[in-house]
Amino acid sequence: MRSEILSVLYWLSFIPTAAVLVWWAWRYFRAVRDRPRFEAADVVFQEWCASGCSQKNIITKIGGGRNCLRLVVTKNFLWVTSWFPFSLIAPLYDMEHVIPLDSIFSVRHSRFFARNTLLLTYRDCRNESHTLRLLPRKPNDFIMSLGVKTD
């Protein structure tokens, strides 16, 4: 009887792991589905090795990505993402964003751990404010491509 209970408990211990894996896969596939489609001629600025993190909560502030973020600025939007295999965990750290350029209302210079960064703040379609700390390798080109003034 005791071994049967231990066997059942052993198999039940896989349920939380399976639930986390399903949630993780759902977030990843949702992020892939929401990726924008654009032509190469639409790209105004692109950087493959930027750094940054979301300011959503303490976990995303600690997490984020170093030298694995991709910033793509087109005529209409800013796309913040990462490249594989980091794209698997980017949604967990709130690092998948498609931001219409007209929804960006603030880009300001900041210092973080003795490094110059940019705090980009925008409003989403539900009128909620989001802030990203970005560290592009060419910050001046990035800001000019956005077409916004810095604070």
C-alpha positions in Angstrom: 0.0 0.0 0.0 2.8 2.4 0.9 4.6 1.8 -2.4 1.4 2.5 -4.3 1.0 5.8 -2.6 4.6 6.7 -3.3 4.2 5.7 -6.9 1.1 8.0 -7.3 2.9 10.9 -5.5 5.8 10.4 -7.8 3.6 10.7 -10.9 1.7 13.6 -9.5 4.9 15.5 -9.0 5.2 15.8 -12.8 2.0 17.8 -13.0 3.5 21.2 -11.9 6.4 20.7 -14.3 4.2 19.8 -17.2 2.0 22.8 -16.4 5.0 25.2 -16.4 6.2 23.7 -19.7 2.8 24.1 -21.3 2.6 27.7 -20.1 6.1 28.4 -21.3 5.3 27.0 -24.8 2.1 28.9 -24.9 3.9 32.2 -24.2 6.6 31.5 -26.8 4.1 30.5 -29.5 2.0 33.6 -28.7 5.0 35.8 -29.1 5.9 34.2 -32.4 2.4 34.6 -33.6 2.4 38.3 -32.7 5.7 39.1 -34.5 5.2 41.8 -37.1 5.6 41.3 -40.8 7.6 43.9 -42.7 9.8 44.3 -45.8 13.5 45.0 -45.6 13.0 48.3 -47.2 10.8 49.4 -44.3 13.7 49.1 -41.8 15.0 52.4 -40.6 17.3 51.0 -37.8 18.3 47.5 -36.8 20.6 46.2 -34.1 21.2 42.6 -33.3 23.3 42.8 -30.1 21.6 45.3 -27.8 21.0 44.8 -24.1 18.0 45.7 -21.9 15.3 44.7 -19.5 11.7 45.4 -18.8 10.8 47.6 -15.8 7.6 45.6 -15.2 8.6 44.0 -11.9 11.6 43.0 -9.9 12.1 39.7 -11.8 12.1 41.4 -15.2 14.4 44.2 -13.9 16.9 41.6 -12.8 16.4 39.5 -15.9 16.3 40.8 -19.5 19.0 40.2 -22.0 22.7 41.2 -22.4 23.9 41.4 -26.0 21.1 39.2 -27.2 18.3 41.7 -27.9 17.2 42.7 -31.4 15.9 46.2 -32.0 14.2 46.8 -35.2 12.8 50.3 -36.0 10.6 50.6 -39.1 8.5 53.5 -40.4 5.6 52.5 -38.1 6.8 50.5 -35.1 9.7 49.4 -32.8 10.1 45.7 -32.4 12.1 44.5 -29.4 12.9 40.8 -29.5 15.8 38.4 -29.1 17.3 35.8 -31.3 17.2 32.0 -30.8 17.7 30.4 -28.3 17.1 33.4 -26.1 13.8 33.9 -27.8 12.5 30.9 -25.8 12.8 32.8 -22.5 12.2 36.4 -23.7 8.5 36.3 -23.1 9.1 35.2 -19.5 11.1 38.4 -18.9 8.7 40.6 -20.8 11.2 41.2 -23.7 8.9 40.7 -26.7 7.3 44.0 -27.7 5.9 45.5 -30.9 5.5 49.2 -30.2 3.8 51.6 -32.6 6.1 54.7 -32.8 3.2 57.1 -32.1 2.6 55.3 -28.7 6.1 56.1 -27.5 5.8 59.2 -25.2 9.1 59.3 -23.5 12.7 58.3 -24.1 15.2 59.6 -21.5 18.8 59.0 -20.7 19.5 57.2 -17.5 22.5 55.5 -15.7 22.3 52.0 -14.4 25.4 50.3 -12.9 27.6 53.0 -14.3 26.3 52.5 -17.8 24.4 54.9 -20.0 21.0 53.5 -20.8 17.7 54.7 -22.3 14.4 54.4 -20.5 11.7 54.1 -23.2 8.1 54.5 -22.0 5.1 53.8 -24.2 1.3 53.2 -23.9 -0.2 50.0 -25.2 -3.7 49.6 -26.8 -5.3 49.3 -23.3 -3.7 52.7 -22.3 -1.3 51.0 -19.8 2.2 52.4 -19.5 5.2 50.2 -20.0 8.9 51.1 -19.5 11.9 49.3 -21.1 15.5 49.9 -20.1 17.5 49.6 -23.4 21.2 49.7 -24.0 21.7 49.9 -27.8 25.3 50.0 -29.1 24.5 53.1 -31.2 22.1 55.0 -28.9 22.1 58.2 -30.9 21.2 56.4 -34.2 18.5 54.5 -32.3 16.9 57.7 -30.9 17.0 59.5 -34.3 15.3 56.5 -35.9 12.5 56.7 -33.4 11.9 60.3 -34.2 11.2 61.3 -30.6 12.9 63.9 -28.4 14.8 62.7 -25.3 14.3 64.1 -21.9 
